[in-house]
Amino acid sequence: MALDKFVLELIEDPTDHQPLTYVASENVLYNPRLRLAYEVRDAIAVLLPTEARSVDDAEHARLVGDPSGVTTGVART
């Protein structure tokens, strides 16, 4: 289940407070600066730093290059 557009406009990374990339095909929110992925469970973003997982080079390239990726936090710009 995809995240709501309104929610995507509000979400930012809890660690560096910058936008994330929502990769719908992988159902994750991704921080390419810190290489951290946050899971989305039942259309709820789990934005707890302790729940984030590190991403290796191959997964980073896949997530950054995924055409389903949408930048979050656009409401504040």
BALOBA-1460 file (C-alpha; in Angstrom, 3 decimals):
// residues 77
<rec num="1" residu="m" x="0.000" y="0.000" z="0.000"/>
<rec num="2" residu="a" x="1.480" y="3.353" z="-1.058"/>
<rec num="3" residu="l" x="1.979" y="6.318" z="1.207"/>
<rec num="4" residu="d" x="-0.449" y="9.201" z="0.862"/>
<rec num="5" residu="k" x="0.804" y="12.248" z="-1.096"/>
<rec num="6" residu="f" x="0.045" y="14.558" z="1.832"/>
<rec num="7" residu="v" x="2.112" y="12.381" z="4.170"/>
<rec num="8" residu="l" x="5.013" y="12.355" z="1.694"/>
<rec num="9" residu="e" x="5.047" y="16.156" z="1.729"/>
<rec num="10" residu="l" x="5.596" y="16.134" z="5.495"/>
<rec num="11" residu="i" x="8.099" y="13.325" z="5.957"/>
<rec num="12" residu="e" x="11.764" y="14.027" z="6.587"/>
<rec num="13" residu="d" x="14.608" y="11.946" z="7.936"/>
<rec num="14" residu="p" x="14.564" y="11.841" z="11.759"/>
<rec num="15" residu="t" x="18.364" y="11.944" z="11.904"/>
<rec num="16" residu="d" x="19.455" y="14.726" z="9.532"/>
<rec num="17" residu="h" x="16.012" y="16.379" z="9.036"/>
<rec num="18" residu="q" x="16.376" y="16.395" z="5.257"/>
<rec num="19" residu="p" x="14.118" y="14.934" z="2.537"/>
<rec num="20" residu="l" x="13.965" y="11.217" z="1.890"/>
<rec num="21" residu="t" x="13.238" y="9.271" z="-1.265"/>
<rec num="22" residu="y" x="10.121" y="7.120" z="-1.166"/>
<rec num="23" residu="v" x="10.780" y="4.123" z="-3.402"/>
<rec num="24" residu="a" x="7.313" y="2.696" z="-3.935"/>
<rec num="25" residu="s" x="8.507" y="-0.430" z="-5.736"/>
<rec num="26" residu="e" x="10.606" y="-1.390" z="-2.674"/>
<rec num="27" residu="n" x="8.168" y="0.122" z="-0.132"/>
<rec num="28" residu="v" x="10.965" y="1.978" z="1.669"/>
<rec num="29" residu="l" x="11.934" y="5.523" z="2.529"/>
<rec num="30" residu="y" x="15.588" y="6.012" z="1.685"/>
<rec num="31" residu="n" x="18.170" y="8.540" z="2.836"/>
<rec num="32" residu="p" x="20.909" y="8.492" z="0.171"/>
<rec num="33" residu="r" x="23.127" y="10.846" z="2.196"/>
<rec num="34" residu="l" x="23.343" y="8.472" z="5.170"/>
<rec num="35" residu="r" x="22.546" y="5.320" z="3.172"/>
<rec num="36" residu="l" x="19.738" y="4.342" z="5.515"/>
<rec num="37" residu="a" x="16.467" y="2.667" z="4.557"/>
<rec num="38" residu="y" x="13.296" y="2.922" z="6.606"/>
<rec num="39" residu="e" x="10.599" y="0.302" z="6.167"/>
<rec num="40" residu="v" x="6.990" y="1.156" z="5.361"/>
<rec num="41" residu="r" x="4.574" y="-1.262" z="7.035"/>
<rec num="42" residu="d" x="0.868" y="-1.205" z="6.167"/>
<rec num="43" residu="a" x="1.204" y="2.341" z="4.773"/>
<rec num="44" residu="i" x="2.919" y="3.507" z="7.976"/>
<rec num="45" residu="a" x="6.465" y="4.851" z="7.739"/>
<rec num="46" residu="v" x="8.652" y="3.417" z="10.496"/>
<rec num="47" residu="l" x="10.931" y="6.419" z="10.967"/>
<rec num="48" residu="l" x="12.782" y="5.268" z="14.054"/>
<rec num="49" residu="p" x="16.576" y="5.560" z="13.799"/>
<rec num="50" residu="t" x="16.909" y="2.268" z="15.674"/>
<rec num="51" residu="e" x="14.755" y="0.542" z="13.015"/>
<rec num="52" residu="a" x="16.686" y="1.907" z="10.012"/>
<rec num="53" residu="r" x="18.958" y="-0.447" z="8.121"/>
<rec num="54" residu="s" x="22.217" y="0.301" z="6.347"/>
<rec num="55" residu="v" x="22.359" y="-0.001" z="2.577"/>
<rec num="56" residu="d" x="25.319" y="-1.366" z="0.611"/>
<rec num="57" residu="d" x="26.631" y="0.059" z="-2.691"/>
<rec num="58" residu="a" x="24.552" y="-2.215" z="-4.918"/>
<rec num="59" residu="e" x="21.293" y="-1.488" z="-3.098"/>
<rec num="60" residu="h" x="22.105" y="2.241" z="-3.004"/>
<rec num="61" residu="a" x="22.504" y="2.283" z="-6.794"/>
<rec num="62" residu="r" x="19.244" y="0.360" z="-7.219"/>
<rec num="63" residu="l" x="17.257" y="2.643" z="-4.901"/>
<rec num="64" residu="v" x="18.668" y="5.884" z="-6.327"/>
<rec num="65" residu="g" x="18.029" y="4.716" z="-9.892"/>
<rec num="66" residu="d" x="14.519" y="3.400" z="-9.291"/>
<rec num="67" residu="p" x="12.003" y="5.314" z="-11.440"/>
<rec num="68" residu="s" x="9.310" y="4.957" z="-8.753"/>
<rec num="69" residu="g" x="11.346" y="7.155" z="-6.374"/>
<rec num="70" residu="v" x="9.672" y="10.354" z="-5.113"/>
<rec num="71" residu="t" x="11.343" y="13.003" z="-2.955"/>
<rec num="72" residu="t" x="9.590" y="13.714" z="0.336"/>
<rec num="73" residu="g" x="9.315" y="16.961" z="2.246"/>
<rec num="74" residu="v" x="8.269" y="19.150" z="-0.681"/>
<rec num="75" residu="a" x="5.711" y="21.038" z="1.432"/>
<rec num="76" residu="r" x="8.451" y="23.037" z="3.146"/>
<rec num="77" residu="t" x="10.210" y="24.256" z="0.015"/>
